[in-house]
């Protein structure tokens, strides 16, 4: 696949927060580009700017694995 940013499908982003389960993605400041469609559908986007990703699992086994992998339970 040759996904490329679409110049006409771009948005300035500031303080956009996306939540999913135990994860939070914060897009602080930048541009969000939709990428070229695949099979006629938009399936991807790319963000260029500053942001943060946090993950705080509630299941002890996931916390233990994250502690082992990243050195912290969240």
PyMOL CGO cylinders between C-alpha atoms (Angstrom):
from pymol import cmd
from pymol.cgo import CYLINDER

trace = [
    CYLINDER, 0.00, 0.00, 0.00, 1.14, 3.49, -0.75, 0.3, 1, 1, 1, 1, 1, 1,
    CYLINDER, 1.14, 3.49, -0.75, -0.62, 5.56, 1.89, 0.3, 1, 1, 1, 1, 1, 1,
    CYLINDER, -0.62, 5.56, 1.89, 0.04, 9.25, 1.46, 0.3, 1, 1, 1, 1, 1, 1,
    CYLINDER, 0.04, 9.25, 1.46, -1.26, 12.33, 3.30, 0.3, 1, 1, 1, 1, 1, 1,
    CYLINDER, -1.26, 12.33, 3.30, -4.07, 14.15, 1.50, 0.3, 1, 1, 1, 1, 1, 1,
    CYLINDER, -4.07, 14.15, 1.50, -3.31, 17.89, 1.39, 0.3, 1, 1, 1, 1, 1, 1,
    CYLINDER, -3.31, 17.89, 1.39, -7.02, 18.74, 1.22, 0.3, 1, 1, 1, 1, 1, 1,
    CYLINDER, -7.02, 18.74, 1.22, -7.85, 16.53, 4.22, 0.3, 1, 1, 1, 1, 1, 1,
    CYLINDER, -7.85, 16.53, 4.22, -5.88, 18.19, 7.04, 0.3, 1, 1, 1, 1, 1, 1,
    CYLINDER, -5.88, 18.19, 7.04, -6.97, 19.76, 10.32, 0.3, 1, 1, 1, 1, 1, 1,
    CYLINDER, -6.97, 19.76, 10.32, -5.14, 21.89, 12.87, 0.3, 1, 1, 1, 1, 1, 1,
    CYLINDER, -5.14, 21.89, 12.87, -5.43, 20.11, 16.22, 0.3, 1, 1, 1, 1, 1, 1,
    CYLINDER, -5.43, 20.11, 16.22, -5.05, 21.49, 19.74, 0.3, 1, 1, 1, 1, 1, 1,
    CYLINDER, -5.05, 21.49, 19.74, -5.76, 19.57, 22.96, 0.3, 1, 1, 1, 1, 1, 1,
    CYLINDER, -5.76, 19.57, 22.96, -7.65, 16.70, 21.35, 0.3, 1, 1, 1, 1, 1, 1,
    CYLINDER, -7.65, 16.70, 21.35, -8.05, 13.80, 23.79, 0.3, 1, 1, 1, 1, 1, 1,
    CYLINDER, -8.05, 13.80, 23.79, -8.97, 10.31, 22.58, 0.3, 1, 1, 1, 1, 1, 1,
    CYLINDER, -8.97, 10.31, 22.58, -9.89, 7.59, 25.10, 0.3, 1, 1, 1, 1, 1, 1,
    CYLINDER, -9.89, 7.59, 25.10, -10.00, 3.85, 24.49, 0.3, 1, 1, 1, 1, 1, 1,
    CYLINDER, -10.00, 3.85, 24.49, -10.28, 1.39, 27.36, 0.3, 1, 1, 1, 1, 1, 1,
    CYLINDER, -10.28, 1.39, 27.36, -7.27, 2.01, 29.66, 0.3, 1, 1, 1, 1, 1, 1,
    CYLINDER, -7.27, 2.01, 29.66, -5.42, 4.22, 27.16, 0.3, 1, 1, 1, 1, 1, 1,
    CYLINDER, -5.42, 4.22, 27.16, -5.52, 7.95, 26.49, 0.3, 1, 1, 1, 1, 1, 1,
    CYLINDER, -5.52, 7.95, 26.49, -3.98, 9.70, 23.50, 0.3, 1, 1, 1, 1, 1, 1,
    CYLINDER, -3.98, 9.70, 23.50, -3.63, 13.48, 23.83, 0.3, 1, 1, 1, 1, 1, 1,
    CYLINDER, -3.63, 13.48, 23.83, -2.78, 15.44, 20.70, 0.3, 1, 1, 1, 1, 1, 1,
    CYLINDER, -2.78, 15.44, 20.70, -1.49, 18.70, 22.18, 0.3, 1, 1, 1, 1, 1, 1,
    CYLINDER, -1.49, 18.70, 22.18, -0.66, 20.77, 19.11, 0.3, 1, 1, 1, 1, 1, 1,
    CYLINDER, -0.66, 20.77, 19.11, -0.14, 19.90, 15.45, 0.3, 1, 1, 1, 1, 1, 1,
    CYLINDER, -0.14, 19.90, 15.45, -1.77, 18.78, 12.24, 0.3, 1, 1, 1, 1, 1, 1,
    CYLINDER, -1.77, 18.78, 12.24, -3.86, 15.67, 11.60, 0.3, 1, 1, 1, 1, 1, 1,
    CYLINDER, -3.86, 15.67, 11.60, -3.80, 14.38, 8.02, 0.3, 1, 1, 1, 1, 1, 1,
    CYLINDER, -3.80, 14.38, 8.02, -6.14, 11.77, 6.59, 0.3, 1, 1, 1, 1, 1, 1,
    CYLINDER, -6.14, 11.77, 6.59, -4.27, 9.31, 4.41, 0.3, 1, 1, 1, 1, 1, 1,
    CYLINDER, -4.27, 9.31, 4.41, -5.23, 8.12, 0.95, 0.3, 1, 1, 1, 1, 1, 1,
    CYLINDER, -5.23, 8.12, 0.95, -8.16, 5.68, 0.95, 0.3, 1, 1, 1, 1, 1, 1,
    CYLINDER, -8.16, 5.68, 0.95, -7.85, 1.92, 0.62, 0.3, 1, 1, 1, 1, 1, 1,
    CYLINDER, -7.85, 1.92, 0.62, -10.68, 0.25, -1.23, 0.3, 1, 1, 1, 1, 1, 1,
    CYLINDER, -10.68, 0.25, -1.23, -12.58, 3.54, -1.22, 0.3, 1, 1, 1, 1, 1, 1,
    CYLINDER, -12.58, 3.54, -1.22, -12.46, 3.87, 2.59, 0.3, 1, 1, 1, 1, 1, 1,
    CYLINDER, -12.46, 3.87, 2.59, -10.36, 6.06, 4.88, 0.3, 1, 1, 1, 1, 1, 1,
    CYLINDER, -10.36, 6.06, 4.88, -8.43, 3.65, 7.08, 0.3, 1, 1, 1, 1, 1, 1,
    CYLINDER, -8.43, 3.65, 7.08, -5.58, 5.75, 8.47, 0.3, 1, 1, 1, 1, 1, 1,
    CYLINDER, -5.58, 5.75, 8.47, -4.47, 9.17, 9.61, 0.3, 1, 1, 1, 1, 1, 1,
    CYLINDER, -4.47, 9.17, 9.61, -1.15, 10.64, 10.66, 0.3, 1, 1, 1, 1, 1, 1,
    CYLINDER, -1.15, 10.64, 10.66, -0.51, 13.27, 13.32, 0.3, 1, 1, 1, 1, 1, 1,
    CYLINDER, -0.51, 13.27, 13.32, 2.50, 15.57, 13.10, 0.3, 1, 1, 1, 1, 1, 1,
    CYLINDER, 2.50, 15.57, 13.10, 3.04, 17.58, 16.24, 0.3, 1, 1, 1, 1, 1, 1,
    CYLINDER, 3.04, 17.58, 16.24, 3.33, 17.10, 19.99, 0.3, 1, 1, 1, 1, 1, 1,
    CYLINDER, 3.33, 17.10, 19.99, 1.29, 14.73, 22.07, 0.3, 1, 1, 1, 1, 1, 1,
    CYLINDER, 1.29, 14.73, 22.07, 1.23, 12.16, 24.86, 0.3, 1, 1, 1, 1, 1, 1,
    CYLINDER, 1.23, 12.16, 24.86, 0.11, 8.56, 25.25, 0.3, 1, 1, 1, 1, 1, 1,
    CYLINDER, 0.11, 8.56, 25.25, -0.81, 7.15, 28.65, 0.3, 1, 1, 1, 1, 1, 1,
    CYLINDER, -0.81, 7.15, 28.65, -1.84, 3.61, 29.52, 0.3, 1, 1, 1, 1, 1, 1,
    CYLINDER, -1.84, 3.61, 29.52, -3.09, 2.59, 32.96, 0.3, 1, 1, 1, 1, 1, 1,
    CYLINDER, -3.09, 2.59, 32.96, -4.37, -0.99, 32.93, 0.3, 1, 1, 1, 1, 1, 1,
    CYLINDER, -4.37, -0.99, 32.93, -6.75, -2.05, 35.69, 0.3, 1, 1, 1, 1, 1, 1,
    CYLINDER, -6.75, -2.05, 35.69, -5.96, -5.79, 35.53, 0.3, 1, 1, 1, 1, 1, 1,
    CYLINDER, -5.96, -5.79, 35.53, -3.09, -6.80, 37.87, 0.3, 1, 1, 1, 1, 1, 1,
    CYLINDER, -3.09, -6.80, 37.87, -1.53, -9.16, 35.28, 0.3, 1, 1, 1, 1, 1, 1,
    CYLINDER, -1.53, -9.16, 35.28, -1.40, -6.33, 32.73, 0.3, 1, 1, 1, 1, 1, 1,
    CYLINDER, -1.40, -6.33, 32.73, 0.10, -4.00, 35.36, 0.3, 1, 1, 1, 1, 1, 1,
    CYLINDER, 0.10, -4.00, 35.36, 2.78, -6.60, 36.14, 0.3, 1, 1, 1, 1, 1, 1,
    CYLINDER, 2.78, -6.60, 36.14, 3.67, -7.04, 32.46, 0.3, 1, 1, 1, 1, 1, 1,
    CYLINDER, 3.67, -7.04, 32.46, 3.84, -3.30, 31.94, 0.3, 1, 1, 1, 1, 1, 1,
    CYLINDER, 3.84, -3.30, 31.94, 6.04, -3.02, 35.05, 0.3, 1, 1, 1, 1, 1, 1,
    CYLINDER, 6.04, -3.02, 35.05, 8.33, -5.69, 33.60, 0.3, 1, 1, 1, 1, 1, 1,
    CYLINDER, 8.33, -5.69, 33.60, 8.42, -4.13, 30.13, 0.3, 1, 1, 1, 1, 1, 1,
    CYLINDER, 8.42, -4.13, 30.13, 8.40, -0.38, 30.90, 0.3, 1, 1, 1, 1, 1, 1,
    CYLINDER, 8.40, -0.38, 30.90, 9.48, -0.19, 34.54, 0.3, 1, 1, 1, 1, 1, 1,
    CYLINDER, 9.48, -0.19, 34.54, 6.14, 1.19, 35.80, 0.3, 1, 1, 1, 1, 1, 1,
    CYLINDER, 6.14, 1.19, 35.80, 2.62, -0.23, 36.24, 0.3, 1, 1, 1, 1, 1, 1,
    CYLINDER, 2.62, -0.23, 36.24, 1.09, 2.66, 34.27, 0.3, 1, 1, 1, 1, 1, 1,
]
cmd.load_cgo(trace, "trace")
